[in-house]
Amino acid sequence: MAAASRLSTRVLLVCAAIGVATGLLGAVAGWVTPAVIAGIPVIYGFVLGVHVIPGIISQEVLRLPLVALITHVLAALVSSAVAPQFALSFLGTALLFGGIQEGVAALTRYRVWRSWRFFISALIIGAVIAVAVGFIAHLSTMAPWAGVAYLVLAVLGPVAWTAVALAIGAALRRTGVGRVPGHR
């Protein structure tokens, strides 16, 4: 079955529902970000890691190509409506994180849905966060322990949020939310 035919109305509605719910969570992360950067920048990477959730839930529920990217973009649009000052950041993060999640899934030809595969994308995203946000947080101005804690939290944030998203996705899958006719 071609990828375009798999993106039925049902699949798109599931992506939209996940996108709305996780987009609201992303907006909250956006609103707390300035306070985090000003007060405790060491946890910024952990807060940013919340943005892995849309793609992980949609991939766990639907197990189809493109659902991570679609759900991420929808979540970013919802986040942008609630926190418009971060719209470009939300959209850029959606494309980057969704692209990484789709890329890892594509490497397994969209056939491997074990949790280790999701955690690989989480570690890649965590590394990207650690490098990118390291410039924002000015690691060189932090005490050495704070710099190390920042890097560890930046990598572990997406891993922890992936675990949460997998649990939510598995629960939704058990209820039949993602059941697509003709798909396992």
N, CA and C atoms as a LAMMPS dump frame, in Angstrom:
ITEM: TIMESTEP
0
ITEM: NUMBER OF ATOMS
552
ITEM: BOX BOUNDS ff ff ff
-5.0000000000000000e+02 5.0000000000000000e+02
-5.0000000000000000e+02 5.0000000000000000e+02
-5.0000000000000000e+02 5.0000000000000000e+02
ITEM: ATOMS id mol type element x y z
1 1 1 N 0.848 -1.173 0
2 1 2 C 0 0 0
3 1 3 C 0.896 1.24 0
4 2 1 N 0.649 2.191 -0.86
5 2 2 C 1.446 3.411 -0.953
6 2 3 C 1.241 4.261 0.303
7 3 1 N 2.278 5.036 0.64
8 3 2 C 2.214 5.857 1.848
9 3 3 C 1.045 6.835 1.8
10 4 1 N 0.775 7.405 0.636
11 4 2 C -0.312 8.383 0.538
12 4 3 C -1.662 7.742 0.864
13 5 1 N -1.864 6.496 0.452
14 5 2 C -3.143 5.852 0.724
15 5 3 C -3.269 5.451 2.187
16 6 1 N -2.164 5.359 2.899
17 6 2 C -2.217 5.026 4.326
18 6 3 C -2.636 6.226 5.163
19 7 1 N -2.484 7.414 4.613
20 7 2 C -2.83 8.619 5.351
21 7 3 C -4.311 8.929 5.157
22 8 1 N -5.11 8.024 5.641
23 8 2 C -6.563 8.157 5.548
24 8 3 C -7.047 9.263 6.475
25 9 1 N -8.299 9.575 6.341
26 9 2 C -8.908 10.57 7.218
27 9 3 C -8.771 10.138 8.67
28 10 1 N -8.949 8.862 8.936
29 10 2 C -8.827 8.341 10.301
30 10 3 C -7.418 8.605 10.84
31 11 1 N -6.399 8.293 10.048
32 11 2 C -5.013 8.504 10.472
33 11 3 C -4.766 9.986 10.723
34 12 1 N -5.214 10.839 9.822
35 12 2 C -5.005 12.273 9.983
36 12 3 C -5.743 12.823 11.198
37 13 1 N -6.915 12.285 11.499
38 13 2 C -7.645 12.724 12.694
39 13 3 C -6.932 12.298 13.974
40 14 1 N -6.349 11.117 13.968
41 14 2 C -5.575 10.685 15.135
42 14 3 C -4.352 11.584 15.297
43 15 1 N -3.67 11.877 14.194
44 15 2 C -2.524 12.8 14.252
45 15 3 C -2.965 14.165 14.783
46 16 1 N -4.127 14.634 14.329
47 16 2 C -4.619 15.937 14.776
48 16 3 C -4.938 15.937 16.262
49 17 1 N -5.58 14.89 16.75
50 17 2 C -5.91 14.817 18.178
51 17 3 C -4.643 14.799 19.022
52 18 1 N -3.683 13.998 18.613
53 18 2 C -2.41 13.947 19.344
54 18 3 C -1.709 15.302 19.235
55 19 1 N -1.761 15.902 18.055
56 19 2 C -1.127 17.204 17.85
57 19 3 C -1.713 18.295 18.72
58 20 1 N -3.026 18.301 18.881
59 20 2 C -3.661 19.317 19.726
60 20 3 C -3.246 19.135 21.183
61 21 1 N -3.357 17.917 21.671
62 21 2 C -3.018 17.666 23.08
63 21 3 C -1.549 17.977 23.371
64 22 1 N -0.672 17.504 22.518
65 22 2 C 0.758 17.72 22.758
66 22 3 C 1.175 19.141 22.405
67 23 1 N 0.428 19.787 21.513
68 23 2 C 0.707 21.185 21.198
69 23 3 C 0.449 22.094 22.389
70 24 1 N -0.561 21.765 23.159
71 24 2 C -0.825 22.534 24.381
72 24 3 C 0.323 22.362 25.376
73 25 1 N 0.827 21.139 25.484
74 25 2 C 1.976 20.886 26.356
75 25 3 C 3.207 21.649 25.856
76 26 1 N 3.406 21.658 24.55
77 26 2 C 4.523 22.408 23.974
78 26 3 C 4.415 23.9 24.243
79 27 1 N 3.185 24.42 24.205
80 27 2 C 2.981 25.841 24.498
81 27 3 C 3.36 26.159 25.942
82 28 1 N 2.993 25.276 26.855
83 28 2 C 3.376 25.473 28.261
84 28 3 C 4.904 25.499 28.375
85 29 1 N 5.562 24.57 27.687
86 29 2 C 7.037 24.565 27.7
87 29 3 C 7.576 25.883 27.155
88 30 1 N 6.934 26.4 26.114
89 30 2 C 7.363 27.678 25.557
90 30 3 C 7.222 28.821 26.546
91 31 1 N 6.098 28.848 27.241
92 31 2 C 5.857 29.92 28.197
93 31 3 C 6.808 29.865 29.389
94 32 1 N 7.207 28.672 29.828
95 32 2 C 8.11 28.597 30.982
96 32 3 C 9.581 28.757 30.591
97 33 1 N 9.884 28.656 29.312
98 33 2 C 11.273 28.721 28.861
99 33 3 C 12.01 29.989 29.286
100 34 1 N 11.456 31.19 29.11
101 34 2 C 12.213 32.376 29.541
102 34 3 C 12.566 32.357 31.026
103 35 1 N 11.636 31.9 31.858
104 35 2 C 11.914 31.823 33.298
105 35 3 C 12.989 30.778 33.58
106 36 1 N 12.94 29.663 32.855
107 36 2 C 13.944 28.616 33.045
108 36 3 C 15.32 29.129 32.642
109 37 1 N 15.399 29.776 31.484
110 37 2 C 16.697 30.285 31.018
111 37 3 C 17.24 31.342 31.972
112 38 1 N 16.355 32.186 32.498
113 38 2 C 16.786 33.236 33.424
114 38 3 C 17.136 32.686 34.806
115 39 1 N 16.373 31.686 35.259
116 39 2 C 16.546 31.207 36.633
117 39 3 C 17.399 29.97 36.79
118 40 1 N 17.101 28.942 36.04
119 40 2 C 17.842 27.68 36.142
120 40 3 C 18.109 27.107 34.742
121 41 1 N 19.001 27.759 34.006
122 41 2 C 19.236 27.355 32.616
123 41 3 C 19.714 25.915 32.465
124 42 1 N 20.213 25.341 33.529
125 42 2 C 20.728 23.979 33.467
126 42 3 C 19.626 22.973 33.087
127 43 1 N 18.36 23.312 33.324
128 43 2 C 17.279 22.376 32.989
129 43 3 C 16.594 22.698 31.663
130 44 1 N 17.104 23.704 30.929
131 44 2 C 16.466 24.094 29.681
132 44 3 C 16.379 22.938 28.681
133 45 1 N 17.415 22.168 28.534
134 45 2 C 17.394 21.033 27.615
135 45 3 C 16.337 20.013 27.986
136 46 1 N 16.14 19.827 29.278
137 46 2 C 15.107 18.903 29.736
138 46 3 C 13.72 19.423 29.359
139 47 1 N 13.506 20.731 29.536
140 47 2 C 12.221 21.344 29.17
141 47 3 C 12.012 21.247 27.66
142 48 1 N 13.037 21.534 26.888
143 48 2 C 12.939 21.462 25.438
144 48 3 C 12.644 20.038 24.962
145 49 1 N 13.095 19.06 25.715
146 49 2 C 12.873 17.662 25.362
147 49 3 C 11.419 17.257 25.286
148 50 1 N 10.52 18.038 25.894
149 50 2 C 9.088 17.727 25.86
150 50 3 C 8.572 17.697 24.416
151 51 1 N 9.268 18.378 23.537
152 51 2 C 8.814 18.453 22.15
153 51 3 C 9.006 17.152 21.371
154 52 1 N 9.568 16.111 21.969
155 52 2 C 9.65 14.808 21.284
156 52 3 C 8.318 14.071 21.34
157 53 1 N 7.458 14.458 22.257
158 53 2 C 6.246 13.692 22.555
159 53 3 C 5.307 13.494 21.36
160 54 1 N 4.993 14.517 20.554
161 54 2 C 3.999 14.292 19.482
162 54 3 C 4.369 13.148 18.537
163 55 1 N 5.591 13.138 18.065
164 55 2 C 6.01 12.111 17.11
165 55 3 C 6.078 10.725 17.704
166 56 1 N 6.525 10.64 18.949
167 56 2 C 6.635 9.335 19.598
168 56 3 C 5.245 8.73 19.793
169 57 1 N 4.315 9.526 20.294
170 57 2 C 2.965 8.989 20.503
171 57 3 C 2.363 8.559 19.17
172 58 1 N 2.454 9.405 18.156
173 58 2 C 1.816 9.058 16.878
174 58 3 C 2.462 7.84 16.231
175 59 1 N 3.782 7.716 16.327
176 59 2 C 4.43 6.531 15.757
177 59 3 C 4.07 5.276 16.542
178 60 1 N 4.003 5.379 17.857
179 60 2 C 3.642 4.218 18.671
180 60 3 C 2.198 3.798 18.41
181 61 1 N 1.313 4.758 18.238
182 61 2 C -0.098 4.451 18.031
183 61 3 C -0.363 3.95 16.609
184 62 1 N 0.173 4.648 15.624
185 62 2 C -0.194 4.37 14.236
186 62 3 C 0.787 3.474 13.483
187 63 1 N 2.068 3.585 13.812
188 63 2 C 3.111 2.772 13.172
189 63 3 C 3.07 2.863 11.655
190 64 1 N 3.064 4.103 11.179
191 64 2 C 3.014 4.396 9.753
192 64 3 C 4.033 5.48 9.399
193 65 1 N 4.473 5.523 8.144
194 65 2 C 5.358 6.608 7.709
195 65 3 C 4.657 7.963 7.778
196 66 1 N 5.435 8.97 8.041
197 66 2 C 5.036 10.386 8.03
198 66 3 C 4.201 10.851 9.211
199 67 1 N 3.704 9.944 10.048
200 67 2 C 2.817 10.392 11.13
201 67 3 C 3.554 11.233 12.173
202 68 1 N 4.824 10.969 12.409
203 68 2 C 5.575 11.783 13.375
204 68 3 C 5.69 13.213 12.869
205 69 1 N 6.064 13.359 11.624
206 69 2 C 6.241 14.691 11.058
207 69 3 C 4.912 15.455 11.006
208 70 1 N 3.867 14.803 10.562
209 70 2 C 2.545 15.449 10.494
210 70 3 C 2.096 15.878 11.888
211 71 1 N 2.23 14.992 12.855
212 71 2 C 1.781 15.301 14.214
213 71 3 C 2.618 16.417 14.821
214 72 1 N 3.918 16.393 14.576
215 72 2 C 4.782 17.468 15.078
216 72 3 C 4.362 18.824 14.51
217 73 1 N 4.099 18.884 13.219
218 73 2 C 3.708 20.155 12.606
219 73 3 C 2.369 20.632 13.167
220 74 1 N 1.419 19.727 13.321
221 74 2 C 0.135 20.106 13.905
222 74 3 C 0.309 20.59 15.344
223 75 1 N 1.135 19.905 16.111
224 75 2 C 1.404 20.334 17.496
225 75 3 C 2.051 21.715 17.505
226 76 1 N 2.972 21.949 16.586
227 76 2 C 3.633 23.259 16.511
228 76 3 C 2.637 24.365 16.179
229 77 1 N 1.678 24.073 15.312
230 77 2 C 0.661 25.077 14.976
231 77 3 C -0.207 25.401 16.189
232 78 1 N -0.564 24.376 16.963
233 78 2 C -1.346 24.601 18.184
234 78 3 C -0.516 25.396 19.188
235 79 1 N 0.725 24.994 19.395
236 79 2 C 1.608 25.725 20.312
237 79 3 C 1.742 27.176 19.881
238 80 1 N 1.856 27.4 18.577
239 80 2 C 2.006 28.759 18.048
240 80 3 C 0.766 29.613 18.291
241 81 1 N -0.392 28.988 18.281
242 81 2 C -1.623 29.731 18.551
243 81 3 C -1.69 30.18 20.006
244 82 1 N -1.116 29.379 20.901
245 82 2 C -1.155 29.685 22.334
246 82 3 C 0.017 30.572 22.758
247 83 1 N 1.155 30.399 22.103
248 83 2 C 2.354 31.185 22.418
249 83 3 C 2.974 31.675 21.104
250 84 1 N 2.329 32.641 20.442
251 84 2 C 2.751 33.046 19.099
252 84 3 C 4.168 33.616 19.013
253 85 1 N 4.688 34.122 20.095
254 85 2 C 6.042 34.676 20.071
255 85 3 C 7.098 33.601 19.804
256 86 1 N 6.739 32.332 19.977
257 86 2 C 7.68 31.236 19.744
258 86 3 C 7.343 30.437 18.48
259 87 1 N 6.482 30.974 17.624
260 87 2 C 5.982 30.228 16.46
261 87 3 C 7.105 29.654 15.601
262 88 1 N 8.083 30.462 15.259
263 88 2 C 9.176 29.962 14.411
264 88 3 C 9.986 28.882 15.125
265 89 1 N 10.196 29.051 16.4
266 89 2 C 10.915 28.027 17.171
267 89 3 C 10.124 26.724 17.212
268 90 1 N 8.815 26.827 17.434
269 90 2 C 7.977 25.626 17.466
270 90 3 C 8.019 24.902 16.13
271 91 1 N 7.881 25.642 15.044
272 91 2 C 7.877 25.01 13.724
273 91 3 C 9.237 24.415 13.378
274 92 1 N 10.312 25.125 13.688
275 92 2 C 11.647 24.59 13.436
276 92 3 C 11.916 23.332 14.242
277 93 1 N 11.528 23.358 15.505
278 93 2 C 11.702 22.189 16.365
279 93 3 C 10.869 21.019 15.854
280 94 1 N 9.654 21.299 15.409
281 94 2 C 8.778 20.245 14.879
282 94 3 C 9.408 19.573 13.667
283 95 1 N 9.927 20.375 12.761
284 95 2 C 10.541 19.814 11.558
285 95 3 C 11.808 19.033 11.895
286 96 1 N 12.616 19.566 12.806
287 96 2 C 13.854 18.88 13.185
288 96 3 C 13.564 17.581 13.925
289 97 1 N 12.768 17.655 14.991
290 97 2 C 12.493 16.458 15.792
291 97 3 C 11.685 15.436 14.998
292 98 1 N 10.658 15.901 14.294
293 98 2 C 9.863 14.993 13.468
294 98 3 C 10.707 14.35 12.374
295 99 1 N 11.595 15.136 11.784
296 99 2 C 12.484 14.599 10.753
297 99 3 C 13.432 13.541 11.287
298 100 1 N 13.969 13.777 12.473
299 100 2 C 14.85 12.778 13.091
300 100 3 C 14.064 11.505 13.4
301 101 1 N 12.883 11.653 13.977
302 101 2 C 12.075 10.477 14.305
303 101 3 C 11.675 9.711 13.046
304 102 1 N 11.307 10.407 11.995
305 102 2 C 10.975 9.742 10.732
306 102 3 C 12.216 9.091 10.124
307 103 1 N 13.351 9.761 10.229
308 103 2 C 14.59 9.21 9.674
309 103 3 C 14.989 7.904 10.335
310 104 1 N 14.9 7.853 11.66
311 104 2 C 15.235 6.619 12.37
312 104 3 C 14.252 5.516 11.998
313 105 1 N 12.97 5.854 11.905
314 105 2 C 11.97 4.855 11.51
315 105 3 C 12.213 4.381 10.077
316 106 1 N 12.6 5.303 9.209
317 106 2 C 12.86 4.941 7.809
318 106 3 C 14.058 4.001 7.696
319 107 1 N 15.052 4.194 8.553
320 107 2 C 16.225 3.299 8.535
321 107 3 C 15.83 1.854 8.815
322 108 1 N 14.75 1.675 9.564
323 108 2 C 14.251 0.318 9.831
324 108 3 C 13.094 -0.028 8.893
325 109 1 N 12.949 0.781 7.845
326 109 2 C 11.905 0.588 6.826
327 109 3 C 10.505 0.551 7.433
328 110 1 N 10.342 1.274 8.517
329 110 2 C 9.05 1.376 9.206
330 110 3 C 8.512 0.001 9.604
331 111 1 N 9.431 -0.892 9.966
332 111 2 C 9.025 -2.246 10.374
333 111 3 C 9.384 -2.571 11.816
334 112 1 N 10.229 -1.776 12.429
335 112 2 C 10.665 -2.04 13.801
336 112 3 C 10.039 -0.993 14.71
337 113 1 N 9.222 -1.46 15.653
338 113 2 C 8.52 -0.548 16.554
339 113 3 C 8.818 -0.864 18.014
340 114 1 N 9.939 -1.529 18.269
341 114 2 C 10.331 -1.803 19.655
342 114 3 C 10.836 -0.514 20.294
343 115 1 N 10.77 -0.459 21.596
344 115 2 C 11.108 0.783 22.292
345 115 3 C 12.542 1.239 22.054
346 116 1 N 13.479 0.322 21.846
347 116 2 C 14.866 0.745 21.633
348 116 3 C 14.986 1.68 20.432
349 117 1 N 14.143 1.477 19.413
350 117 2 C 14.209 2.309 18.218
351 117 3 C 13.806 3.746 18.546
352 118 1 N 12.804 3.898 19.399
353 118 2 C 12.371 5.232 19.807
354 118 3 C 13.455 5.925 20.639
355 119 1 N 14.139 5.142 21.456
356 119 2 C 15.175 5.726 22.301
357 119 3 C 16.405 6.132 21.496
358 120 1 N 16.647 5.493 20.365
359 120 2 C 17.735 5.94 19.493
360 120 3 C 17.438 7.354 18.992
361 121 1 N 16.208 7.579 18.526
362 121 2 C 15.867 8.932 18.073
363 121 3 C 15.939 9.919 19.237
364 122 1 N 15.565 9.491 20.434
365 122 2 C 15.631 10.373 21.607
366 122 3 C 17.075 10.766 21.915
367 123 1 N 17.991 9.825 21.815
368 123 2 C 19.403 10.134 22.074
369 123 3 C 19.97 11.077 21.012
370 124 1 N 19.585 10.875 19.767
371 124 2 C 20.034 11.781 18.703
372 124 3 C 19.501 13.188 18.961
373 125 1 N 18.213 13.271 19.27
374 125 2 C 17.614 14.572 19.565
375 125 3 C 18.275 15.194 20.79
376 126 1 N 18.546 14.393 21.815
377 126 2 C 19.224 14.899 23.008
378 126 3 C 20.595 15.469 22.686
379 127 1 N 21.325 14.812 21.813
380 127 2 C 22.65 15.315 21.41
381 127 3 C 22.509 16.639 20.664
382 128 1 N 21.518 16.735 19.789
383 128 2 C 21.274 17.98 19.063
384 128 3 C 20.918 19.095 20.044
385 129 1 N 20.054 18.779 20.994
386 129 2 C 19.666 19.773 22.01
387 129 3 C 20.889 20.216 22.804
388 130 1 N 21.704 19.27 23.24
389 130 2 C 22.876 19.599 24.052
390 130 3 C 23.801 20.562 23.317
391 131 1 N 24.021 20.315 22.048
392 131 2 C 24.916 21.181 21.273
393 131 3 C 24.269 22.54 21.019
394 132 1 N 23.049 22.522 20.483
395 132 2 C 22.386 23.773 20.101
396 132 3 C 22.105 24.674 21.29
397 133 1 N 21.552 24.103 22.329
398 133 2 C 21.163 24.91 23.473
399 133 3 C 22.38 25.259 24.329
400 134 1 N 23.445 24.527 24.172
401 134 2 C 24.684 24.861 24.872
402 134 3 C 25.147 26.268 24.554
403 135 1 N 24.921 26.7 23.318
404 135 2 C 25.271 28.064 22.94
405 135 3 C 24.36 29.073 23.608
406 136 1 N 23.085 28.746 23.736
407 136 2 C 22.12 29.658 24.362
408 136 3 C 22.41 29.783 25.855
409 137 1 N 22.729 28.669 26.49
410 137 2 C 22.932 28.664 27.943
411 137 3 C 24.317 29.165 28.346
412 138 1 N 25.209 29.386 27.387
413 138 2 C 26.565 29.86 27.679
414 138 3 C 27.261 28.969 28.709
415 139 1 N 27.456 27.727 28.327
416 139 2 C 28.054 26.747 29.234
417 139 3 C 29.394 27.206 29.794
418 140 1 N 30.133 27.957 29.017
419 140 2 C 31.46 28.387 29.483
420 140 3 C 31.374 29.315 30.69
421 141 1 N 30.221 29.931 30.905
422 141 2 C 30.067 30.823 32.054
423 141 3 C 29.563 30.093 33.3
424 142 1 N 29.212 28.809 33.145
425 142 2 C 28.686 28.032 34.271
426 142 3 C 29.81 27.345 35.029
427 143 1 N 29.512 27.022 36.269
428 143 2 C 30.435 26.188 37.038
429 143 3 C 30.542 24.838 36.322
430 144 1 N 31.685 24.177 36.417
431 144 2 C 31.845 22.894 35.701
432 144 3 C 30.744 21.886 36.015
433 145 1 N 30.334 21.765 37.276
434 145 2 C 29.277 20.814 37.625
435 145 3 C 27.972 21.181 36.936
436 146 1 N 27.695 22.485 36.805
437 146 2 C 26.46 22.929 36.162
438 146 3 C 26.5 22.624 34.662
439 147 1 N 27.663 22.806 34.051
440 147 2 C 27.801 22.479 32.632
441 147 3 C 27.578 21.001 32.362
442 148 1 N 28.133 20.162 33.222
443 148 2 C 27.95 18.716 33.079
444 148 3 C 26.488 18.348 33.313
445 149 1 N 25.893 18.913 34.352
446 149 2 C 24.482 18.636 34.643
447 149 3 C 23.604 19.08 33.477
448 150 1 N 23.922 20.232 32.903
449 150 2 C 23.168 20.725 31.761
450 150 3 C 23.221 19.72 30.615
451 151 1 N 24.424 19.262 30.27
452 151 2 C 24.563 18.324 29.148
453 151 3 C 23.836 17.01 29.424
454 152 1 N 23.951 16.511 30.644
455 152 2 C 23.277 15.262 31
456 152 3 C 21.758 15.434 30.911
457 153 1 N 21.24 16.534 31.45
458 153 2 C 19.791 16.773 31.404
459 153 3 C 19.302 17.028 29.979
460 154 1 N 20.131 17.664 29.154
461 154 2 C 19.745 17.914 27.765
462 154 3 C 19.591 16.61 26.992
463 155 1 N 20.436 15.637 27.295
464 155 2 C 20.35 14.34 26.62
465 155 3 C 19.26 13.477 27.252
466 156 1 N 19.172 13.498 28.569
467 156 2 C 18.191 12.658 29.253
468 156 3 C 16.76 13.185 29.144
469 157 1 N 16.588 14.483 28.91
470 157 2 C 15.248 15.046 28.768
471 157 3 C 14.453 14.348 27.67
472 158 1 N 14.961 14.322 26.443
473 158 2 C 14.229 13.628 25.386
474 158 3 C 14.039 12.138 25.669
475 159 1 N 15.002 11.527 26.355
476 159 2 C 14.879 10.104 26.701
477 159 3 C 13.735 9.908 27.696
478 160 1 N 13.683 10.746 28.721
479 160 2 C 12.613 10.645 29.72
480 160 3 C 11.246 10.93 29.096
481 161 1 N 11.164 11.988 28.269
482 161 2 C 9.889 12.315 27.63
483 161 3 C 9.485 11.236 26.628
484 162 1 N 10.464 10.571 26.019
485 162 2 C 10.152 9.457 25.117
486 162 3 C 9.517 8.315 25.902
487 163 1 N 10.034 8.03 27.073
488 163 2 C 9.449 6.97 27.91
489 163 3 C 8 7.307 28.264
490 164 1 N 7.755 8.56 28.613
491 164 2 C 6.384 8.997 28.927
492 164 3 C 5.496 8.845 27.697
493 165 1 N 5.988 9.315 26.55
494 165 2 C 5.203 9.251 25.31
495 165 3 C 4.931 7.813 24.885
496 166 1 N 5.905 6.926 25.055
497 166 2 C 5.689 5.514 24.724
498 166 3 C 4.601 4.904 25.602
499 167 1 N 4.594 5.251 26.871
500 167 2 C 3.556 4.735 27.772
501 167 3 C 2.176 5.241 27.35
502 168 1 N 2.086 6.512 27.004
503 168 2 C 0.812 7.072 26.546
504 168 3 C 0.402 6.417 25.23
505 169 1 N 1.344 6.321 24.305
506 169 2 C 1.047 5.712 23.009
507 169 3 C 0.614 4.265 23.128
508 170 1 N 1.291 3.506 23.986
509 170 2 C 0.922 2.096 24.184
510 170 3 C -0.479 1.986 24.782
511 171 1 N -0.804 2.869 25.719
512 171 2 C -2.147 2.851 26.309
513 171 3 C -3.198 3.185 25.255
514 172 1 N -2.932 4.165 24.431
515 172 2 C -3.87 4.515 23.359
516 172 3 C -4.013 3.376 22.356
517 173 1 N -2.9 2.749 22.037
518 173 2 C -2.924 1.628 21.089
519 173 3 C -3.766 0.473 21.638
520 174 1 N -3.638 0.201 22.942
521 174 2 C -4.43 -0.877 23.564
522 174 3 C -5.929 -0.595 23.491
523 175 1 N -6.297 0.68 23.504
524 175 2 C -7.722 1.028 23.417
525 175 3 C -8.252 0.94 21.994
526 176 1 N -7.356 0.78 21.031
527 176 2 C -7.769 0.683 19.633
528 176 3 C -7.785 2.002 18.897
529 177 1 N -7.267 3.056 19.515
530 177 2 C -7.275 4.381 18.89
531 177 3 C -6.597 4.356 17.52
532 178 1 N -5.506 3.685 17.411
533 178 2 C -4.75 3.723 16.168
534 178 3 C -5.073 2.633 15.184
535 179 1 N -6.088 1.853 15.45
536 179 2 C -6.406 0.736 14.572
537 179 3 C -6.758 1.253 13.182
538 180 1 N -5.957 0.816 12.216
539 180 2 C -6.177 1.198 10.822
540 180 3 C -6.577 -0.055 10.071
541 181 1 N -7.706 -0.035 9.372
542 181 2 C -8.142 -1.236 8.64
543 181 3 C -7.049 -1.721 7.679
544 182 1 N -6.799 -3.034 7.699
545 182 2 C -5.807 -3.639 6.822
546 182 3 C -4.377 -3.449 7.306
547 183 1 N -4.188 -2.946 8.518
548 183 2 C -2.856 -2.729 9.064
549 183 3 C -2.756 -3.443 10.388
550 184 1 N -1.581 -4.01 10.66
551 184 2 C -1.402 -4.75 11.917
552 184 3 C -1.314 -3.874 13.121
